[in-house]
Amino acid sequence: MRYRPLGNSGLMVSELVLGTVPYGGRGGFEKCGGLGLDDVKRHMGLAFDAGVNMVDTADLYSFGLTEELVGQALGSKRQDILLASKVRSPLSDDPNASGASRYHIINGVEASLKRLGTDHLDLYQIHNWDGVTPVEETLEALDHLVRSGKIRYFGTSNYTAWQMMKTLGAADLNGWMRPVSQQIYYTPESREAEYELMPMALDQNVGTLVWGPMGEGLLAGSVRRGQATSENTRQGSGWPEPYVHDMERALDIIEAMAEIGAAHECSIARVCLSWLKDRPGVTALIIGARSDAHLKDDLAAVELELDDSETERLDRLTQQAPQYPYWHRVVSGMDRIDPAERPFLDEHERTIRERR
């Protein structure tokens, strides 16, 4: 297991982080797993033994039950493990029980700390953009929580790049602490983050935690061309995510990863994680599983090294169409390319060159 700095901070995070969506199972989250306390304790033991040093949860997951289970399972290990949670999502019909207002953030952290049985969170994340609350109000509340000792760092989740830059700019302008990380969706099938979010992260030294790195189970091996998907998997349970742009393309990617996995005598899931964990700007992948076997397999991804030909095959197969202004920079032969864009622009350039 390798450890990487979380953005512009001194916090070192394992390249795999333990996700907790499968824990609990109420309010619709039963489609994701519904694991109980004994299962949670066992999964934590497997992850920590493999070198994982962060657990990621949210008040939304099973509407608080997940946080309760995480707190009970951590027990005396709490001080040895980085604990991350989130706030923002509506938890009731109360119009103030949602958003990134000072009111909801402070109420939210107090409730999460109580459920988790701890006096602080190591990373507190705004679960989605709030288009109503001024970003200054959100940042002032988070800065206050850092100074009060209730959170150590904060980050964002599911922001666009312009929303993140607005947040970073407001923090700098007012002398408040900056968010150190973003949590985003990014997979071999869905590489939209490379258009804006990943260059922003590289330029601003923001850490990137990837949720759903196997496409909410889409790329885990249970979905195959010509085969029925089991109802015991997330993709077979009616879970609404992810949005897939082109299912035939997704199936082509899955079959390619299956062939690479066969060559290494390993699973599709392990190939997926191995390719993604070393993409430019990625700090860590958040993994969560229903079974011990799947969790062990995911953890083993840190040991899999794809060779150059395998990596290039997946790079080419999963490359998405160049969008403006990226294609324009390539076809017009622009010089002075930003280093934060370079890794992604180089791939666009190859695609454009081969199609012309």
PyMOL commands that set and color helices and strands:
alter all, ss='L'
color gray80, all
select helices_A, chain A and resi 29-32+37-49+61-80+102-116+135-148+161-174+192-194+197-204+247-264+268-277+292-303+308-318+326-331+342-355
alter helices_A, ss='H'
color red, helices_A
select strands_A, chain A and resi 3-5+12-14+16-19+54-56+82-87+121-126+151-157+181-185+207-211+284-287
alter strands_A, ss='S'
color yellow, strands_A
deselect
rebuild
show_as cartoon
